[in-house]
Amino acid sequence: MAKWELVKEFWDFLKHRKRYWLAPIVLIIMLLSFLFVFAQSSAIAPFIYTLF
């Protein structure tokens, strides 16, 4: 439940401060971190590492 409160609070911050340009940056960072975590624990790790 606390995770969703953090997301809601961050979204309220973006709306209040008019910082909509931060949303894509945060989204890309989250997607890349998910990719790295997934790559460490799978059999496709060598293929993902060749991309970077």
Buried (B, 14 or more C-beta within 10 A) or exposed (E): EEEEEEEEEBEEEBEEEEEEEEEEEEEEEEEEEEEEEEBEEEEEEEEBEEEE
